[in-house]
Structures are given as structure tokens and as C-alpha cells.
Amino acid sequence: MPVVKVTRAGVRAAPREVPTETTTTIMPMSMDRIGEECAEDEAPTKVSSLAEAFSTFAPKFDFKTNVGEEGTEFVAELDFKSLKDFDPKQIRSREPGKRNDIADLQSQIDLLHRMRERFTLLTVKKAWENEAQRQEIIGALGDLQAQLKRIAGGEA
């Protein structure tokens, strides 16, 4: 039986470079500029690298809204200095000098997950069965609840 060798022409081992000379956008791009035309005197800015684009345009995101029935203010102030800053883990972390309620919310979620894990431990189950230790646990959870209300902007 004859051996048939199939080859594909034109397949490259690595992708080619993206032609950035032909890609243009007017920056800074913001929500109010979507769907709008740029001003006639506004000219495109040429950048040759991603690092140069981040330093030139300094992208940032300032989000403010009110949530819940009480209208608690929720704020996220984020600066993007590289592509790594768009990672969800980075967005959920705190940056010095900036308010990020997403980071506060994530830390509280992590705390609740750790508490849930701890309540499955045998030592915690035994402590819950002891009346005095149960009261200590309930008191600590009450303190935690007061702190969570304070962080959320509610009354403690």
C-alpha cells in the first residue's frame, strides 16, 4: 500500500507581528466617547509599544455607584500601568492611596470562606458543643458583623 504524505502550504510556526502602523484609535477612550466622532482638530497619537501606550495614555477606571436599599456608596478607583493590571486578581487587590471597595468585598468573601472551612474542623465542632465556648464564638461573630456593617457603611 502506498504511503501518502499530507503537507499544508503556507502554515507558519509562529504568528506574524500585528501591523500597529495601520491601527488607530483616539485616546483617551471613555464611555462618553463611544459611538461619537472625534473633534476635527484631534489627531491620532502614534505609539510603537504597549509600554509606551500605557505611559502616554495612563488608562484608569473610576467607578462610583450606590447599591442596596440604603444607597451605600460603592467605589473602585483603578489605574492600569500594564496588561497585568487587567487580571481579575489584580483588580480585587488594594492599591495604596486608591479606594477599591472591590478589594474590601473580596477580602470579606475570603474571610467567610475561611470561616466556613473552620466550622467543618473537629475542634470547632467540639467547641460549639461546649456552651461557654459557643458563647465566645457567637460574640466573635457579632464583632465581625459589626465590622462588616461599618465597612459597608451601615450602622454598627
Secondary structure, 3 states (H helix, E strand, C coil): CCCCCCCCCCCCCCCCCCCHHHCCCCCCCCHHHCCCCCCCCCCCCCCCCHHHHHHHHCCEEEEEEEECCCCEEEEEEEECCCHHHHCHHHHCCCCCCCCEHHHHHHHHHHHHHHHHHHCCCHHHHHHHHCHHHHHHHHHHHHHHHHHHHHHHCCCC
